[in-house]
Amino acid sequence: MLVVVKVGGSILEEVPSELVSDIKNVLSDHQLVLVHGGGKEVTEIASKLGKEQKFVFSPTGFRSRYTDKETMEIFTMVMTGRINKKLVSALQKQKIPVVGLSGLDGFLMQAQRKKRLVIVDERGRKRVIDGGYTGKVSQINVSLLQLLLENGYVPLVSPVAVSEEFEPLNVDADRTAAGIAGALRADRLVLLTDVEGLKLDGKLVPRLSVSEVEKSLPKIGGGMITKVYAAQEALSQGVGEVVICSGVRKNPISSGLKHEGGTVISHE
């Protein structure tokens, strides 16, 4: 079975030993592709460098980092350097054959640069601003990932893509993972975060179908809505099932695959 796992940046300040050992366990039976986030660390490093970070909200509730050129340089440095290589080192200590990549390497991920962004300002009014250096993944180099997988390697991907003008772009990590899972026709997509799963009306939802997700969207908070949209995108591209679950529990990936906690989103 092929499994794509997105590891949220909120659980990567200190790489959990439980996560590393579970990755090794899962590899004994399955192929793995890993995607990581790390927005919190980007914000912290940017602050130390004197670059204040600005976040904007879309009309549908998405919260995103406004990425100008200087922010993109910091984002690339932290994501593809500091965080990616910290994870590579942690996995290699457990003899896991990991290869750290960004979307820039081998044209792994191409993205369309967003020329304009529609945002909602502090007064609730819609405004159009320059898109900066953010993008939406448009193409995945499947052959590169398959080459690594077929030779026993674990690709570890940071969410930096390449634009039509060969510039680095900030792309959402959840939706990057969904795009990779869809392009590879993965059996499962696991989105690891710092909460148990999707909650509605204060209660954990163990399972949702695609049709139920559509009805529930208005109730889903900003911190979770990107993951739910990513789940929809992955399922629409042929992924068998998506699990949103805690990355800080014991055996986080294994337990998610066994539906021991978390939220399972599927076609039925």
C-alpha positions as CSV (number, residue, x, y, z in Angstrom):
1,M,0.0,0.0,0.0
2,L,1.2,3.5,-0.8
3,V,0.6,6.1,1.9
4,V,1.3,9.8,1.8
5,V,1.7,11.5,5.2
6,K,1.7,15.2,5.9
7,V,3.3,16.1,9.1
8,G,2.1,19.5,10.5
9,G,4.7,22.0,11.6
10,S,3.0,22.3,14.9
11,I,4.4,18.9,15.9
12,L,7.9,19.4,14.5
13,E,9.5,21.8,17.1
14,E,11.1,18.7,18.5
15,V,10.7,15.7,16.1
16,P,8.7,13.2,18.2
17,S,10.5,9.9,18.7
18,E,7.1,8.1,18.5
19,L,6.6,9.5,15.0
20,V,10.0,8.5,13.8
21,S,9.7,4.9,15.2
22,D,6.2,4.6,13.7
23,I,7.5,5.7,10.3
24,K,10.0,2.9,10.5
25,N,7.3,0.4,11.5
26,V,4.9,1.5,8.6
27,L,7.8,1.2,6.1
28,S,8.0,-2.5,6.9
29,D,4.7,-3.0,5.1
30,H,4.0,0.1,3.0
31,Q,5.6,2.7,0.8
32,L,5.7,6.2,2.2
33,V,5.9,9.7,0.9
34,L,6.2,12.4,3.5
35,V,5.3,16.1,3.3
36,H,6.0,18.6,6.1
37,G,4.8,22.0,7.1
38,G,6.5,24.4,9.5
39,G,4.8,27.8,9.3
40,K,5.2,28.5,12.9
41,E,9.0,28.2,12.7
42,V,9.1,30.4,9.6
43,T,7.3,33.1,11.6
44,E,9.7,32.8,14.5
45,I,12.8,33.0,12.3
46,A,11.3,35.9,10.3
47,S,10.7,37.7,13.5
48,K,14.3,37.2,14.6
49,L,15.4,38.6,11.3
50,G,13.2,41.7,11.8
51,K,10.6,40.8,9.1
52,E,7.1,41.1,10.4
53,Q,4.7,38.5,9.0
54,K,1.3,39.3,7.6
55,F,-1.6,36.9,7.5
56,V,-4.7,37.3,5.3
57,F,-8.1,35.6,5.2
58,S,-9.9,34.6,2.1
59,P,-13.7,35.0,1.8
60,T,-14.1,31.2,2.4
61,G,-12.1,31.3,5.6
62,F,-8.6,30.3,4.5
63,R,-5.8,31.9,6.6
64,S,-2.6,32.3,4.7
65,R,0.8,34.0,5.0
66,Y,1.2,37.0,2.7
67,T,4.4,36.1,0.9
68,D,6.4,39.0,-0.5
69,K,9.8,38.5,-2.0
70,E,11.7,38.9,1.3
71,T,9.3,36.5,3.1
72,M,9.7,34.0,0.3
73,E,13.4,34.0,0.8
74,I,13.0,33.3,4.5
75,F,10.3,30.7,3.8
76,T,12.5,28.8,1.4
77,M,15.5,29.0,3.8
78,V,13.5,27.6,6.8
79,M,11.4,25.1,5.0
80,T,13.9,23.5,2.6
81,G,16.9,24.0,4.8
82,R,16.3,24.1,8.6
83,I,13.1,22.0,8.9
84,N,13.6,19.5,6.0
85,K,17.1,18.7,7.0
86,K,16.2,18.5,10.7
87,L,13.7,15.8,9.8
88,V,16.1,14.1,7.4
89,S,18.7,13.8,10.3
90,A,16.1,12.4,12.7
91,L,14.9,9.8,10.3
92,Q,18.4,8.8,9.2
93,K,19.4,8.2,12.9
94,Q,16.8,5.3,12.7
95,K,18.3,4.1,9.4
96,I,15.3,5.3,7.4
97,P,16.5,5.9,3.8
98,V,15.0,9.3,3.4
99,V,15.6,11.9,0.6
100,G,14.8,15.5,1.4
101,L,13.4,17.4,-1.5
102,S,11.5,20.6,-2.3
103,G,9.3,21.2,-5.2
104,L,12.2,23.1,-6.8
105,D,14.3,19.9,-7.1
106,G,13.9,18.1,-10.4
107,F,10.8,20.1,-11.2
108,L,9.1,18.0,-8.5
109,M,6.2,20.5,-8.1
110,Q,5.2,23.2,-10.6
111,A,2.7,25.8,-9.5
112,Q,0.7,28.7,-10.9
113,R,1.6,31.9,-9.3
114,K,-1.5,33.7,-7.9
115,K,-1.5,37.1,-9.6
116,R,-4.2,38.5,-7.3
117,L,-5.7,37.5,-3.9
118,V,-9.2,38.3,-2.8
119,I,-9.0,38.9,1.0
120,V,-11.4,40.0,3.7
121,D,-10.0,43.0,5.8
122,E,-10.5,43.8,9.5
123,R,-13.9,45.4,8.7
124,G,-15.2,42.4,6.8
125,R,-14.8,44.0,3.4
126,K,-13.4,42.2,0.4
127,R,-10.3,43.6,-1.2
128,V,-8.1,42.6,-4.0
129,I,-4.3,42.6,-3.4
130,D,-1.2,41.5,-5.3
131,G,-0.7,37.8,-5.1
132,G,2.9,37.9,-4.0
133,Y,4.9,34.7,-4.1
134,T,2.1,32.2,-3.4
135,G,0.9,29.6,-5.8
136,K,-1.3,26.6,-6.4
137,V,0.4,23.3,-7.4
138,S,-0.4,22.4,-11.0
139,Q,1.9,19.5,-11.8
140,I,3.7,16.8,-9.9
141,N,6.8,15.0,-11.3
142,V,5.4,11.6,-10.6
143,S,8.3,9.8,-12.3
144,L,10.8,11.3,-9.9
145,L,8.8,10.2,-6.9
146,Q,8.3,6.7,-8.4
147,L,12.0,6.4,-9.1
148,L,12.8,7.0,-5.4
149,L,10.0,4.7,-4.1
150,E,10.9,1.9,-6.5
151,N,14.5,2.0,-5.1
152,G,13.4,1.9,-1.5
153,Y,13.7,5.6,-0.6
154,V,11.3,7.8,1.4
155,P,10.8,11.2,-0.3
156,L,10.4,14.0,2.2
157,V,8.9,17.0,0.5
158,S,8.9,20.7,1.7
159,P,6.0,22.9,0.4
160,V,8.0,25.1,-2.0
161,A,7.1,24.9,-5.7
162,V,8.6,26.4,-8.9
163,S,6.6,28.9,-10.9
164,E,6.2,29.3,-14.7
165,E,9.0,31.9,-14.4
166,F,11.2,29.5,-12.4
167,E,10.7,31.4,-9.1
168,P,10.1,29.6,-5.8
169,L,6.5,29.8,-4.5
170,N,4.9,29.2,-1.2
171,V,2.3,26.5,-1.6
172,D,0.0,25.1,1.1
173,A,1.4,21.9,2.7
174,D,-1.9,20.1,3.2
175,R,-3.0,20.7,-0.4
176,T,0.5,19.8,-1.6
177,A,0.2,16.5,0.2
178,A,-3.2,16.0,-1.4
179,G,-1.8,16.8,-4.9
180,I,1.1,14.3,-4.4
181,A,-1.3,11.6,-3.1
182,G,-3.6,12.2,-6.1
183,A,-0.8,12.2,-8.7
184,L,0.5,8.9,-7.3
185,R,-3.0,7.4,-6.8
186,A,-2.1,6.7,-3.2
187,D,-4.2,4.3,-1.2
188,R,-4.2,6.6,1.8
189,L,-3.5,10.2,2.7
190,V,-2.8,10.8,6.4
191,L,-2.8,14.4,7.7
192,L,-1.1,14.6,11.1
193,T,-1.8,17.6,13.2
194,D,-1.8,18.6,16.9
195,V,-5.4,17.9,17.6
196,E,-7.4,14.6,17.6
197,G,-9.2,15.2,14.4
198,L,-12.2,17.1,13.0
199,K,-14.6,18.4,15.7
200,L,-18.1,19.6,15.0
201,D,-20.2,21.2,17.8
202,G,-17.3,20.3,20.2
203,K,-17.4,16.6,19.4
204,L,-14.8,14.5,17.5
205,V,-16.3,13.2,14.2
206,P,-14.9,9.7,13.6
207,R,-16.1,9.4,9.9
208,L,-17.5,11.6,7.2
209,S,-18.4,11.0,3.6
210,V,-17.7,13.5,0.8
211,S,-21.4,14.5,0.7
212,E,-21.5,15.0,4.5
213,V,-18.3,17.2,4.3
214,E,-20.1,19.5,1.9
215,K,-22.9,20.0,4.3
216,S,-20.5,20.5,7.2
217,L,-18.2,23.1,5.6
218,P,-20.0,26.2,7.2
219,K,-19.3,24.7,10.7
220,I,-15.6,24.0,10.2
221,G,-13.2,26.4,11.8
222,G,-10.3,28.1,10.0
223,G,-7.6,25.8,11.5
224,M,-9.2,22.7,10.0
225,I,-10.9,23.9,6.8
226,T,-7.7,23.7,4.7
227,K,-7.3,20.0,5.7
228,V,-10.9,19.2,4.8
229,Y,-10.5,20.9,1.4
230,A,-7.3,18.9,0.9
231,A,-9.1,15.7,1.7
232,Q,-11.8,16.5,-0.9
233,E,-9.1,17.2,-3.5
234,A,-7.3,14.0,-2.7
235,L,-10.4,11.9,-2.9
236,S,-11.5,13.5,-6.2
237,Q,-8.1,12.5,-7.7
238,G,-8.5,8.8,-6.8
239,V,-7.0,8.5,-3.3
240,G,-8.8,5.7,-1.4
241,E,-9.2,7.4,2.0
242,V,-8.0,10.4,4.0
243,V,-7.4,10.4,7.7
244,I,-7.0,13.5,9.8
245,C,-5.5,12.6,13.2
246,S,-3.1,13.5,16.0
247,G,0.6,13.3,15.3
248,V,1.6,13.4,19.0
249,R,-0.1,10.2,20.1
250,K,1.5,6.7,20.2
251,N,2.1,5.2,16.8
252,P,0.3,8.2,15.0
253,I,0.4,6.9,11.5
254,S,-0.3,3.2,12.3
255,S,-3.2,4.1,14.5
256,G,-4.6,6.5,11.9
257,L,-4.5,3.7,9.2
258,K,-6.3,1.4,11.6
259,H,-8.9,4.1,12.3
260,E,-8.0,4.1,16.0
261,G,-9.0,7.8,16.6
262,G,-9.0,10.7,14.2
263,T,-11.4,11.5,11.4
264,V,-11.7,9.3,8.3
265,I,-13.0,11.0,5.2
266,S,-14.0,8.7,2.3
267,H,-16.4,8.5,-0.7
268,E,-19.0,6.6,1.3
